[in-house]
Each structure stands twice: as structure tokens, then as C-alpha cells.
Amino acid sequence: MKQGLSLRVSQHLALTPQLQQSIRLLQLSTLELSQEVEQMLDDNPFLEMADDTAEREQFGLEQADAPVSLDARDHEGAQEVSAPVDMASLSATQPAAGETPSSESSSDSDAPAALEESWEGDGSVETAPDDSEWGSDAPARKNNNDDEETDAIDLARGHETLQQHLHRQSLSLRLSPEDRAALHFLIESLNDDGYLQDSLEQLAAGLAGDDLEAFEELQQRFGVALGLLHHMEPAGVGARDLAECLSLQLLDERDSPQVRAALAVCKQPMELLAKRDVKRLAAATGCSDDLVKAAIGIIGRLDPKPGRRFVDVERNLIVPDVLVVKAGRGFKVLLNGDVMPKLRVHDIYANALKAHKGQQAAALQQRLQEARWFIKNIQQRFETILRVSTAIVERQKNFFIHGELAMRPLVLREIADELGLHESTISRVTTAKYMSTPYGTFELKYFFGSGLGTETGANASSTAVRALIKQFVSAENAAKPLSDNQISDMLREQGIECARRTVAKYREALRIAPANLRKTL
């Protein structure tokens, strides 16, 4: 094959760095965006957070490229000095009427003496003045100092773990050092649910190794420690399986015939208990059907995971990107200002760069342009979210008035065609973005759903159908729960064509158990 050169004209789409950054920022969640902004502030010296008290635009686009004069900077500094003062803090520090003002150091040193002179007491109980005799203008006192104030999140996180709870109980036991060490080892070997996953033989073998004598001694001490652990609170902790966990919670009330029947049921395969097979359980335990039903009711009130209440679950707080508020007969869509980063280009650095030229200045000019691009892309991100959210609210207006039962079917293509955007852009906007509504906070994707056919020829939203299924199940007779076929027939009576398999799929998505497991004995 002969080689040669030829010219060919073609067109292709090139993603510029600015466009790539815009697409990437659009698909980030609120938390990821805040991390991206912090990283950009650390990397780019031309980017800074805008002052809330400064008279600037929200993102500082107009002032980003404009030079700032010395007079303007002096005026800006004067505004910061003359900022409004917190009168509550001043009233707490100013002396009351009739008192002589003193310096800060003297007031700190003479405060205890002043209290002793003003208030009488025998020294055994701390006394404090009653603010009612001062009238309504008395300065408010704080119970704690500012340095001792603790954040609410830190208080919520400072809870007691399962291991700490058990170790505190073990302090009241009179044990030898070896038995206490064995109990301590078992407590630390528990999982988050309070179960001991490894057997005593495995735990002893892991410590003793090839020493047979040490293995036997450790196994014996672990057996004694396990018996002590089973009598600690919460009941059921230290169990090796679910049956043992349930049985440990029933030991204190085993004199009752129903509890004895429940202990017998726990010894049977858990599959029979999960299916509530009363006939087979009665035949296996030798109890009557009524006694087995009462035993199943007792077991249903037990805690299958006794250690779960001590787990420190880091709750993910959802901060909405969009707020929907009622305005007259309609609804108004607003951006959440708390999640919008207020960025601007550093004026001093930008003006200093204009006075210098050269190779190093060219590199800095590139960083300045990156800062301007980042600010513009951040603004474009929130503008796109606002446009898409406004279109969603217009399409789903009945939801904001009547709730999820009035949700209409909606697909991404409808919003994309209305706004002149690509369908993938709508998908990026609605992912991990949340809207605060009168009915709660929902992800933007929640308002999109497929449609099911109706007798009138229109379509019903799958979200509305799931809400209808939830309503049917909540109103059902607990002794005779509705099957999937019955729910399908009830939807057909409402004019919605929904097959049994579709009902089962929606029911599982709502985390609703099947009819045989919802039945109350």
C-alpha cells in the first residue's frame, strides 16, 4: 500500500477547560461544591470570599475586573469600622444604674468580692440574685462562659458506646484480673449489633496459638466471661445468633407459659418464625395454636439487635438548594442563599498584576482568568438549577397544592425541550440537588416519574400510584392484609391499569412487607 499525504476538512466538538469545569460543577452536590470552593480558594491566590457587608453583587462579577482606587478602599474600610454594634452584648457589659464604671481588669478581679458584699449566704449553697427585682431592664446573665459553650453537634456525638456501657457495668463485678481481662476481651469483640461473631474456640485459638494448655485455660475463662456478659444490659448482648439473642431476652420471664412457648419457638428454625407458620411451629413445640400465636406476639416485641441503639450514626443533613414558598395563589422558587458561595476576585492582587508584564506575569494572568471562569461557572450552575426548578414547579403545581397523590408523570425530555437544554444537562441538575417544599425536602429527581395508563386514556404518575398503594396498606385490616392482586384490583377500580408484578415492585420500593408478613396474629 502506497503512503501519501492528503488534506481533509472535518468538524468536531472540542470541550474547552472552561466548559469541562462548568459541566463538572453542575453535577456536584452541595457538599462536594463546598469542598471544591475550599480547594479553589487554597490553590488560586486571586480568589477570595466576598464580604457580606460589602456593597457588591452576589458573585462579584461586575467588580471582579474593575480596578479599585485608594479612596474606594479607604471608604470600604470606614464602612467596616462603622458597622452596627450588637446592643445585647453592650448591655451585658455596661454597669447598671447607680454603679460606678470600672476598668476591665478591676471588674474581673473584684467580681467575687462584689457578689459576697451584695448577697448574703452561709457559704454552703451558691446563691444568685433574682432578676425580677431589677425590673424588665435588668441585664441578662449567661449561665456559662463563652469559653465553656459546647456545640450541639459535639454534644450529640458525645454519646456512650456499647463497649463503654458494658465496661461501666463490669466495674461493679468482683473478678480476678484474668477473668476481668477475659470479659474485657469479649466486650471489645462485639460487633455493632451486640453479637459475638467469633466462637470462643476461635478467640482462644487466636490468643493461645499452638499452646494447648493456654488454649484450654482461655476457653474456660471465656466461657465464664460470656455467662457474665449475658446477664448485662441491654438484654441479649453477647449472643452468637438471633435465636440465642431472643432467648436471652426471655429468661427473666420464663415462668409464664407464653414465655416458655416463646423459648421453645426460638429453638426452632428461624424460617418458620419469619413465615409465621403457626401449624408447623405448634407441631414442633407441642404447644397449641393459640399459645404459639401469643409466643410469636411476645417475640415480635423483642429487640433483635440490642447493640444498635449505641451506634454512633453520622446523620447526613440535607441542605436544600432550592426553596419553594407560597406566594398568593401560586408558588415562588428561590435559591437557598446559604449554599451559594459568595466569591470575588482579589482586587489588590488583580490591580498589582496589571502593572507588571513578562513571562511570570503571563502565568499569573492565567490564574486570574481561571478565578474569573470559576466565579462565572458557579453563577451559571445556580442559574441553571433555578431554571430547571422553576420548570418543575410549573409542571407539578398540583403536587404543591394536594400532595403526592396529585403528582403527574414527567420525564427529563419535557424539561429539556422546554428550556432548550440537553437531556443529560437536566439529569446532572436533578442529581443530588434538593428542593424544600411545604410537604418536605425532596430530591429534584423525585418529581420525575413514568406514567401508567388509565381508563380515560391519560397517564398516572408512578409516584402517585406508589402513594396510593401506601394509602391502601395503611388503611387495611391488620388481620387480613391486602395481597398484591387485591391492590391491583383496587387500583383498577380507581381507573389505573397496574399489573400485580408492578404492584409488587412498587411495594418493595416502599419497603412494605408482603401480605403474609404484615398479618397480625
Protein Blocks (a to p, Z undefined) as FASTA:
>chain_A
ZZdddddddddddddfklmmmmmmmmpcfklmmmmmmmmmmmmmkbccddfkbccdfkom
mmmmpccdfklmmmmmmmmmmpccdfklmmmmpccehiacddfklmmmmmmmmmmmmpgc
ehlaccdddfklnojmbccddfbdfklpccfklmmmmpccfklmmmmmmmmpccdfklmm
mmmmmmmmpcfkopafbafklmmmmmnomalklmmmmmmmmmmmmmmmmmpccehihiab
fklmmmmmmmmmmmpmklmmmmmmmmpcfklmmnopaklmmmmnopafklmmmmmmmmmm
pcfblmlmmpccdddddddfbdcddehjbccddddfklmccddddfklmmmmmmpgcjkl
mmmmmmmmmmmmmmmmmmmmmmmmmmmmmmmmmmmmmmmmnojklpccddfklmmmmnop
afklmmmmmgopacddfkbccdfklmgccddddfkopacdfklmmmmmmmmmmmpcfklc
cdfklmmmmmmmnopacdfklmmmmmmmnopacfklmpcZZ
